[in-house]
Amino acid sequence: MLEDAIAANRANWDDRAEVHVRSRMYDVAAFLGDPGMISSVVRNDLAVLTPHLPYTGIEGRSLLHLQCHIGLDTVSWARLGAVDVHGVDLSPNSLRHAARIGRDDGREITWVEADARFASALIERRFDTVVTSAGTIVWLPELTAWARSVHDLLEPGGVFAIRDDHPILGAMQFQPWEIADDYLGGGGVRTYSDSGTYTENSDGRITHTTNHEWRHDLGEVVAALLGAGLMIEAVVELPYMDWPAFPDLVACEQGWTLPAGKPRIPLNFAVVARRPAR
């Protein structure tokens, strides 16, 4: 049942939070030790979002971060000057760590435990900006309710941005160069067991090993946002991503990219949409 799949994912991410908060990849101590540090994820998100913001940028704009995990990116938005910052996540243990990190950084951030598809039912306010990125929508069974929730959480004229792993990588099972899974959405749930996570030295450290993912192609993302009444302002496919998803990748300014000579495929995508002012 769908409820069981969501519960299994919640338990899995509760486990992951314990591993991630102690990992070198997240390096929470270094982040808290440098008040000027902005996560690489947020730097990449901001590069996509900036052309759609006023000249003052994100500063002074209320912001909601969907699927915020342990909160480093959420705190980064606050460090950039966003106000009334809220973070939403399905995992209570992730939010427990996020709340501690926010407090240690001296930030007043509101943390909400919720399925991103239904966040608007639990948050009784609207935001100038809503963001989500880096491994998020694959955990959502469908995008219609999600897009409607994004619409309802935006102020009229407010802007939404998603930047995520390109769905072509899921079709390749992050092992280019052979298609081995669905690219198009609608094929149902993909269930697998994994006792590790994407941070270093994590094999065997996850107790709740069952994962449930759902494929969402780029057309489905755009159609869901349009169907919710949002206006699409940008759709881009990007040659970089935030984590070394497979061995061929090399480090670059934005994170990780393919070396010269490899076929040029998108590693990330981004969509920026706006709620009509009227």
C-alpha positions in Angstrom: 0.0 0.0 0.0 1.1 3.6 -0.6 0.9 4.5 3.1 3.3 1.6 3.8 5.7 2.8 1.2 5.7 6.4 2.6 6.2 5.0 6.1 9.2 2.9 4.9 10.7 6.0 3.3 10.2 8.0 6.5 12.0 5.3 8.5 14.8 5.1 6.0 15.4 8.9 6.1 15.2 8.9 9.9 18.2 6.5 9.7 19.9 8.5 7.0 19.7 11.6 9.1 21.9 10.0 11.8 24.5 9.0 9.2 24.4 12.3 7.3 24.7 14.6 10.3 28.0 12.9 11.2 29.4 12.6 7.6 32.3 14.5 6.0 30.1 15.2 3.1 27.7 17.4 5.1 30.4 18.5 7.6 28.0 20.2 10.0 30.8 21.4 12.3 32.6 23.3 9.5 29.3 24.8 8.3 28.4 26.0 11.8 32.0 27.2 12.3 31.9 29.5 9.3 28.9 31.9 9.4 29.6 33.0 5.9 29.4 29.5 4.4 26.6 28.8 1.9 26.0 25.2 0.9 27.0 24.3 -2.7 23.4 23.2 -3.3 22.0 26.6 -2.4 24.7 28.4 -4.5 23.6 26.3 -7.5 19.9 26.9 -6.7 20.5 30.7 -6.4 22.2 30.8 -9.8 19.0 29.4 -11.3 16.7 31.6 -9.3 18.4 35.0 -9.4 17.2 36.0 -12.9 13.6 35.7 -11.6 14.1 37.7 -8.4 14.0 41.5 -7.9 17.4 43.4 -7.9 17.6 42.9 -4.1 17.8 39.1 -4.7 16.6 36.7 -2.0 17.2 39.2 0.8 14.0 40.2 2.7 11.9 37.6 0.9 9.9 35.0 2.9 11.0 31.5 1.9 9.8 27.9 2.3 12.2 25.0 1.7 10.4 21.8 0.8 12.1 18.4 1.7 14.7 20.2 3.7 16.4 17.1 5.3 18.8 18.2 8.1 18.5 21.9 7.3 21.9 23.0 6.1 20.4 24.3 2.9 17.5 25.9 4.8 19.9 27.7 7.1 22.0 28.8 4.0 18.9 30.6 2.6 18.5 32.4 6.0 22.2 33.3 5.9 21.6 34.9 2.4 18.9 37.1 3.9 15.7 35.2 3.4 13.1 35.9 6.2 10.3 34.0 7.9 12.1 30.9 6.7 10.3 27.5 7.0 11.6 24.0 6.3 9.4 21.1 5.6 10.4 17.4 5.7 8.8 14.0 6.0 11.4 12.7 8.5 11.0 13.8 12.1 14.6 12.8 12.9 15.9 14.9 10.0 13.9 17.9 11.5 15.2 17.2 15.0 18.8 17.7 13.6 17.7 20.6 11.5 16.2 22.4 14.5 19.5 21.9 16.5 21.6 23.2 13.6 19.3 26.2 13.2 19.5 27.0 16.9 23.3 26.6 16.9 23.4 29.1 14.0 21.2 31.5 15.9 18.4 31.3 13.4 14.6 31.4 14.1 13.4 28.9 11.5 10.1 27.1 11.6 10.3 23.4 11.0 7.3 21.5 9.8 6.9 17.7 9.6 4.8 17.1 6.5 4.6 15.2 3.2 5.6 17.9 0.6 2.5 17.0 -1.4 0.2 18.3 1.4 2.3 21.0 3.1 -0.2 23.7 2.2 -2.8 22.0 4.5 -0.4 22.4 7.5 1.1 25.8 6.9 -1.4 28.6 7.1 0.5 31.3 5.3 2.1 32.1 1.9 5.7 32.8 0.9 7.4 35.0 -1.6 9.7 32.1 -2.6 9.4 28.3 -2.4 12.4 26.1 -3.3 13.2 22.4 -3.5 16.3 20.6 -4.9 18.8 17.8 -4.9 17.1 14.5 -4.8 13.5 15.4 -3.8 10.6 14.5 -6.2 11.7 10.9 -6.8 10.3 10.3 -3.3 6.9 11.6 -4.2 4.3 9.1 -5.6 2.7 11.8 -7.8 3.1 15.5 -8.6 -0.4 16.8 -9.0 -1.0 17.4 -5.3 2.6 18.6 -4.9 2.2 21.2 -7.6 -1.1 22.4 -6.2 0.4 22.7 -2.7 3.3 24.8 -4.2 0.8 27.1 -5.9 -1.2 27.5 -2.7 1.9 28.2 -0.6 3.0 31.0 -2.9 2.0 34.6 -2.6 0.5 36.0 -5.8 3.5 36.9 -7.8 5.7 34.6 -5.8 8.3 32.4 -7.4 9.0 28.6 -7.2 12.2 26.9 -8.2 13.1 23.2 -8.4 16.5 21.9 -9.3 17.0 18.2 -9.1 18.8 15.2 -10.6 17.8 14.8 -14.2 15.4 11.9 -14.7 17.6 10.4 -17.5 20.1 9.4 -14.7 17.3 7.4 -13.0 16.6 5.6 -16.3 20.3 4.7 -16.4 20.2 3.8 -12.7 23.1 6.2 -12.2 25.3 3.9 -14.2 25.7 5.4 -17.7 25.7 4.6 -20.5 22.9 2.0 -20.8 19.1 2.7 -20.2 18.0 0.1 -17.6 14.8 1.7 -16.1 11.9 3.9 -16.9 12.5 7.5 -18.0 8.8 8.3 -18.4 6.7 8.6 -15.3 3.6 6.6 -14.5 5.3 3.3 -14.4 4.6 2.7 -10.7 6.8 2.4 -7.7 10.4 1.2 -7.8 11.3 -0.6 -4.6 14.8 -1.7 -3.6 16.9 -2.4 -0.5 20.0 -0.5 0.4 21.9 -0.5 3.8 23.9 2.5 2.8 23.4 6.1 1.7 25.2 8.6 -0.5 27.6 9.9 2.1 31.0 8.2 2.6 31.6 5.0 4.5 27.8 4.4 5.0 27.4 0.8 3.9 25.6 -1.3 6.6 24.7 1.8 8.7 21.0 2.1 7.6 18.6 -0.2 9.6 15.5 0.5 7.6 16.8 -0.5 4.2 13.7 -0.4 2.0 13.4 2.4 -0.4 10.4 3.3 -2.6 10.9 5.8 -5.5 8.7 7.1 -8.3 10.0 8.3 -11.7 8.9 11.7 -12.9 10.1 12.8 -16.3 10.7 16.5 -17.1 7.4 16.8 -19.1 5.5 15.5 -16.1 7.1 18.1 -13.8 6.2 21.0 -16.2 2.7 19.7 -16.8 2.0 19.4 -13.1 3.1 23.0 -12.4 1.1 24.3 -15.3 -1.9 22.3 -14.3 -1.8 23.9 -10.8 -2.1 27.3 -12.3 1.6 28.4 -12.2 3.3 30.2 -15.1 6.6 28.6 -16.3 9.4 31.1 -16.6 12.4 28.8 -17.3 13.2 25.2 -18.0 16.9 24.3 -18.2 19.0 21.1 -18.4 22.3 21.5 -16.6 25.7 19.7 -17.1 26.5 19.5 -13.4 25.1 17.9 -10.2 25.6 18.2 -6.5 27.0 14.7 -5.7 29.3 12.2 -7.4 26.5 9.9 -8.5 28.8 7.6 -10.6 32.5 7.1 -11.1 32.9 9.0 -14.4 32.2 12.4 -12.8 34.9 14.9 -12.1 34.9 17.9 -9.7 33.8 21.3 -11.1 32.9 24.7 -9.7 29.2 23.7 -9.3 30.0 20.2 -7.9 30.4 17.3 -10.3 30.4 17.1 -14.1 31.3 14.7 -17.0 34.9 14.9 -18.3 35.7 16.1 -21.7 35.2 13.5 -24.4 32.1 11.8 -22.7 28.7 12.1 -24.4 27.0 15.4 -23.3 23.9 14.5 -21.3 22.1 16.5 -18.7 22.9 15.8 -15.0 20.4 18.2 -13.5 17.3 20.0 -14.5 15.7 23.2 -13.2 12.3 24.7 -13.6 11.3 28.2 -12.4 7.6 29.0 -12.1 5.5 31.9 -10.8 2.1 32.2 -9.3 0.1 34.8 -11.3 -0.2 38.1 -9.5 -3.9 38.1 -10.0 
